[in-house]
Amino acid sequence: MHIVDRRLNPRGKSLENRQRFLRRMKGAVQQAVKRSLQNRNIRDVLDGGEISLPIDGMAEPSLRRGDGGTADHILPGNRAFVEGDIIPRPPGGRGGKPKDAGEGDGEDGFRFVLTREEFLDVFLDDLELPDLAKRRLAETEEETPVRAGYSVSGSPSNIAVGRTTRLAMMRRVALHRPRREEIEALQRQIEECEDDESRLALEAKLKSLTEKSRRIPYIDPLDVRYRRFENEPKPVAKAVMFCLMDVSGSMSEHMKDLAKRFYLLLYLFLSKRYKKVEIVFIRHTDKAEEVDEETFFYGPATGGTLVSSALAAMRRIIAARFDPAEWNIYGAQASDGDNAHSDGNLSGQLLREILPLCQYFAYIEVGEEGGDSSISRSPLWMLYDGIRSELLPLSMRKVCRRGEIFPVFHELFQKRDAQSRVTP
Amino acid sequence: MTMTMRPRERLLFEGADWDFSTLQRIHDACEEIALGELGLDVYPNQIEVITSEQMLDAYSSTGMPLFYRHWSFGKHFAHHEAFYRRGMRDLAYEIVINSSPCISYLMEENTATMQTLVTAHAAFGHNHFFKNNYLFKLWTDAEGILDYLDFAKGYITRCEERYGETAVERTLDAAHALMSHGVHRYAGKTTIDLRQEEKRQQERRAHEEQMFNDLWRTVPVGRAKKASDGGLEKRRAALGLPQDNILYFLEKTAPRLQPWQREILRIVRHVAQYFHPQRQTRVMNEGTATFVHYQIMNRLHERGQISDGNFLEFLKSHSNVVFQPSYDDRRFSGFNPYALGFAMMQDIERIVTKPTEEDRAWFPDISGRGDAMAVLRDIWANYRDESFISQFLSPNLIRQLRLFHLYDDPEQTEGVLVSAIHNERGYLRIRRQLSREYDIGWTDPSIDIVDVDLAGDRRLLLQHIMMNGSYLQEADTRLVLQHLADLWGYDVLLQEIDDSSTVAREHSASPRKIVQ
């Protein structure tokens, strides 16, 4: 008998089969991911999770007996029946027919657990994510190796040749290592010498010299020096993202969904770029409040619209918690563009105060499905458009359809040089 | 029974923990009883300790340790995993493979008692059954299977490299759909030798690549005025029709398949054939293994090798395994093969050792024979579920399980007729009907390829002989027929023939495009 421990065998033998399955089901998985996004917290998305797939796309059909005809069943556990009894059929099924073993599972749907990567892939794939590498925000945390003198240990590739030979020479000189010419001269003398006595003396001298040179090697391990590097952290900046959303009565469900998708992308994006991103959720009607994520996306609220309230809240929070010298501050605002007429001046003034503190401020205006995403004449748009021309770091786009979210997002968060960061 | 002194020293293990030397001791103790006392005859054992994830893996590729890649295994894995994660289903305690050496998987999470149970159950019960039952002897090649699967996996991977994953996947999908109609049901002259298969594949490919397909050379071009009945008979004979092994027929005669596609059909067919005996012996196989583990565990306990506490743990799992809910119980989902098989084995043991008058009348051959193990070993070797139940389901057990027979006729509007119960008049009918439910010749639809329209559009004609007036499941049939047409390369027509030999329903499909 053999006992084999297979526990250490490579894991995930079914991974390849699983990927094949996902590839095959690509369309359905994308649909399911979209559906599941409707009911999820932003952060949950990062954990992947269970999705439900329709069963029909992956049927494995076989030739089986189906409907019609008579049927016989043998069943256990008779308590009351005698031969000849007629049992009424239960509604909706054939009387007493046992469910075929294994048939009950997953008839209406099929649960599938996606890992975080799979989920993100599918999600971003759905949005046709172009190559992200080209337009990243400046990395905030990065370590670069810098020369930091020499050390006595290190990897062979880092041997400092110049330094090592210099040390070797210093040692050789200090310890009076016989030079090669000296020994060669002595050898010549011995060859030329005719007098036995003096030759013996010379030979003894030669011997002591060669021994000495052997004792004092040309290069000693002690001489070897390596170049030393230290990882020097670049100044670590912290990042905070302000999410400002209009939840007033004029925002429809569709608009809120667009806004949510935008924020979701933003969160994924930032959390891939930064080790730590603070997120501040501010929602506003005619007054603004800082809320948690749950409330931000799901909490019911309605009322009039005063954009200035949100901007004021943002300014207040920056002053209290996020020193612009220490923090990279980003702002993203989603709104349908509605604003009380009287609020225009105050909003503009606040925004002009806030923008210099920010790395970047993006405004997306969400519209009804089928709306025109090229132009907007909303009060807020006109106001911001005016400020934008003052060369402040503000970007703005209008979005009406879901499919536009990613392209707009892409545009807004393109990598920019410091000078051209301000969109024209 | 316990030996006189210090029984604790003889314990195989204490508590729940085990290590590899425990497993060795457990195996040796089981072996002593299995071979020495029960007279079992087994393949050499190989016990593999695996994690629960690996158990899920094994589940998903039909229990085999190595298998070719296909998306459906990924689907099954995900499905099992989802259930397992939500705690809706336990993992099987064991998987055992009909191979030589016989491989039994033990999960690392099992307690020592469970490892003993599984060893007794799989490494001795199933193992003995695999080695001795006539169906397995006839249809499977325990020495060759693992090598063959290794070959199959490699072959399919090479095909994917050469012809593309999509083409291979399409062929496999089609072959899987027809898998249940890819077995020979009647033994031929040759024995199965899977090692030879691999060699023959090489030769076959070389040969086929040169060969011109004779069948299509004789296609009458233009002069197909009349196909006489004599011609039909000849043609059917030449094509080996009627043929119920659809995969075999396609592999041999489908005109448009590439050689590698034929080989894939062949691989799927061999796999189907390998599992064919298991489909026909679930009750017996599980019954045997359960009976064997019950005997071994009891003996171990009697001999003082398992403590009372651990034995109680065993009894608890054992009674879960052999639990049979009644038809009106929410947990009921048909017969539990463990329960039915084990009950029958025990019943046979009772008939052999302590028969009643009724048993003597019903089972004159075995009642009172005295040596239960000899009788059981003989039964295990020579029956399959259908014949086993029709021979050995006793009135006593029918009463004990309170079996009854329902006859469901849709014409009968008031309800379902209780046509027999566990009484004198019912025993035989119940036994006959239950055995029929385990006869795959009865439960699987009978479908034959009956003709190819060689003179015309090469349409393939199949017939389903309906039983009890029931049609094929329609949506599935359409999908399978599509696969069949894709492989065949021309139209396919399936007729459903009812009792009065008339065509009651027809399905047809045209090939989407040549699968290649």
Chai-1 contact restraints between the chains, C-beta under 6 A:
chainA,res_idxA,chainB,res_idxB,connection_type,confidence,min_distance_angstrom,max_distance_angstrom,comment,restraint_id
A,M1,B,H27,contact,1.0,0.0,6.0,A-B,restraint_1
A,M1,B,N45,contact,1.0,0.0,6.0,A-B,restraint_2
A,H2,B,Q46,contact,1.0,0.0,6.0,A-B,restraint_3
A,I3,B,F20,contact,1.0,0.0,6.0,A-B,restraint_4
A,I3,B,L23,contact,1.0,0.0,6.0,A-B,restraint_5
A,I3,B,I47,contact,1.0,0.0,6.0,A-B,restraint_6
A,V4,B,E48,contact,1.0,0.0,6.0,A-B,restraint_7
A,D5,B,V49,contact,1.0,0.0,6.0,A-B,restraint_8
A,R6,B,E48,contact,1.0,0.0,6.0,A-B,restraint_9
A,R6,B,I50,contact,1.0,0.0,6.0,A-B,restraint_10
A,R7,B,V49,contact,1.0,0.0,6.0,A-B,restraint_11
A,R7,B,T51,contact,1.0,0.0,6.0,A-B,restraint_12
A,R7,B,E108,contact,1.0,0.0,6.0,A-B,restraint_13
A,K13,B,D57,contact,1.0,0.0,6.0,A-B,restraint_14
A,S14,B,D57,contact,1.0,0.0,6.0,A-B,restraint_15
A,S14,B,S60,contact,1.0,0.0,6.0,A-B,restraint_16
A,S14,B,F77,contact,1.0,0.0,6.0,A-B,restraint_17
A,E16,B,R69,contact,1.0,0.0,6.0,A-B,restraint_18
A,N17,B,R69,contact,1.0,0.0,6.0,A-B,restraint_19
A,N17,B,F73,contact,1.0,0.0,6.0,A-B,restraint_20
A,N17,B,G74,contact,1.0,0.0,6.0,A-B,restraint_21
A,R18,B,G74,contact,1.0,0.0,6.0,A-B,restraint_22
A,R20,B,W71,contact,1.0,0.0,6.0,A-B,restraint_23
A,R20,B,G74,contact,1.0,0.0,6.0,A-B,restraint_24
A,F21,B,W71,contact,1.0,0.0,6.0,A-B,restraint_25
A,F21,B,G74,contact,1.0,0.0,6.0,A-B,restraint_26
A,F21,B,K75,contact,1.0,0.0,6.0,A-B,restraint_27
A,R24,B,W71,contact,1.0,0.0,6.0,A-B,restraint_28
A,M58,B,K75,contact,1.0,0.0,6.0,A-B,restraint_29
A,E60,B,S72,contact,1.0,0.0,6.0,A-B,restraint_30
A,P61,B,A177,contact,1.0,0.0,6.0,A-B,restraint_31
A,P61,B,D476,contact,1.0,0.0,6.0,A-B,restraint_32
A,P61,B,L479,contact,1.0,0.0,6.0,A-B,restraint_33
A,P61,B,V480,contact,1.0,0.0,6.0,A-B,restraint_34
A,S62,B,S180,contact,1.0,0.0,6.0,A-B,restraint_35
A,L63,B,P445,contact,1.0,0.0,6.0,A-B,restraint_36
A,L63,B,V480,contact,1.0,0.0,6.0,A-B,restraint_37
A,R64,B,Q473,contact,1.0,0.0,6.0,A-B,restraint_38
A,R64,B,D476,contact,1.0,0.0,6.0,A-B,restraint_39
A,R65,B,P445,contact,1.0,0.0,6.0,A-B,restraint_40
A,R65,B,S470,contact,1.0,0.0,6.0,A-B,restraint_41
A,G66,B,Y471,contact,1.0,0.0,6.0,A-B,restraint_42
A,G66,B,L472,contact,1.0,0.0,6.0,A-B,restraint_43
A,G66,B,Q473,contact,1.0,0.0,6.0,A-B,restraint_44
A,G68,B,G469,contact,1.0,0.0,6.0,A-B,restraint_45
A,G68,B,S470,contact,1.0,0.0,6.0,A-B,restraint_46
A,G68,B,Y471,contact,1.0,0.0,6.0,A-B,restraint_47
A,G69,B,N468,contact,1.0,0.0,6.0,A-B,restraint_48
A,G69,B,G469,contact,1.0,0.0,6.0,A-B,restraint_49
A,G69,B,S470,contact,1.0,0.0,6.0,A-B,restraint_50
A,T70,B,D409,contact,1.0,0.0,6.0,A-B,restraint_51
A,T70,B,N468,contact,1.0,0.0,6.0,A-B,restraint_52
A,A71,B,D408,contact,1.0,0.0,6.0,A-B,restraint_53
A,D72,B,Y407,contact,1.0,0.0,6.0,A-B,restraint_54
A,D72,B,Q433,contact,1.0,0.0,6.0,A-B,restraint_55
A,H73,B,L406,contact,1.0,0.0,6.0,A-B,restraint_56
A,I74,B,L403,contact,1.0,0.0,6.0,A-B,restraint_57
A,I74,B,H405,contact,1.0,0.0,6.0,A-B,restraint_58
A,I74,B,Q433,contact,1.0,0.0,6.0,A-B,restraint_59
A,I74,B,L434,contact,1.0,0.0,6.0,A-B,restraint_60
A,L75,B,Y327,contact,1.0,0.0,6.0,A-B,restraint_61
A,P76,B,Q324,contact,1.0,0.0,6.0,A-B,restraint_62
A,P76,B,S326,contact,1.0,0.0,6.0,A-B,restraint_63
A,P76,B,L401,contact,1.0,0.0,6.0,A-B,restraint_64
A,P76,B,L403,contact,1.0,0.0,6.0,A-B,restraint_65
A,G77,B,S326,contact,1.0,0.0,6.0,A-B,restraint_66
A,G77,B,Y327,contact,1.0,0.0,6.0,A-B,restraint_67
A,G77,B,R402,contact,1.0,0.0,6.0,A-B,restraint_68
A,N78,B,R402,contact,1.0,0.0,6.0,A-B,restraint_69
A,N78,B,F404,contact,1.0,0.0,6.0,A-B,restraint_70
A,N78,B,I421,contact,1.0,0.0,6.0,A-B,restraint_71
A,F81,B,F404,contact,1.0,0.0,6.0,A-B,restraint_72
A,F81,B,V418,contact,1.0,0.0,6.0,A-B,restraint_73
A,E83,B,A420,contact,1.0,0.0,6.0,A-B,restraint_74
A,E83,B,I421,contact,1.0,0.0,6.0,A-B,restraint_75
A,D85,B,V418,contact,1.0,0.0,6.0,A-B,restraint_76
A,I86,B,E414,contact,1.0,0.0,6.0,A-B,restraint_77
A,I86,B,G415,contact,1.0,0.0,6.0,A-B,restraint_78
A,I86,B,L417,contact,1.0,0.0,6.0,A-B,restraint_79
A,I87,B,G415,contact,1.0,0.0,6.0,A-B,restraint_80
A,I87,B,V416,contact,1.0,0.0,6.0,A-B,restraint_81
A,P88,B,G415,contact,1.0,0.0,6.0,A-B,restraint_82
A,R89,B,G415,contact,1.0,0.0,6.0,A-B,restraint_83
A,R94,B,D408,contact,1.0,0.0,6.0,A-B,restraint_84
A,G95,B,D408,contact,1.0,0.0,6.0,A-B,restraint_85
A,G95,B,G415,contact,1.0,0.0,6.0,A-B,restraint_86
A,G95,B,V416,contact,1.0,0.0,6.0,A-B,restraint_87
A,G96,B,L406,contact,1.0,0.0,6.0,A-B,restraint_88
A,G96,B,V416,contact,1.0,0.0,6.0,A-B,restraint_89
A,P98,B,G334,contact,1.0,0.0,6.0,A-B,restraint_90
A,K99,B,S333,contact,1.0,0.0,6.0,A-B,restraint_91
A,A101,B,S333,contact,1.0,0.0,6.0,A-B,restraint_92
A,A101,B,G334,contact,1.0,0.0,6.0,A-B,restraint_93
A,R111,B,A82,contact,1.0,0.0,6.0,A-B,restraint_94
A,F112,B,A78,contact,1.0,0.0,6.0,A-B,restraint_95
A,V113,B,A82,contact,1.0,0.0,6.0,A-B,restraint_96
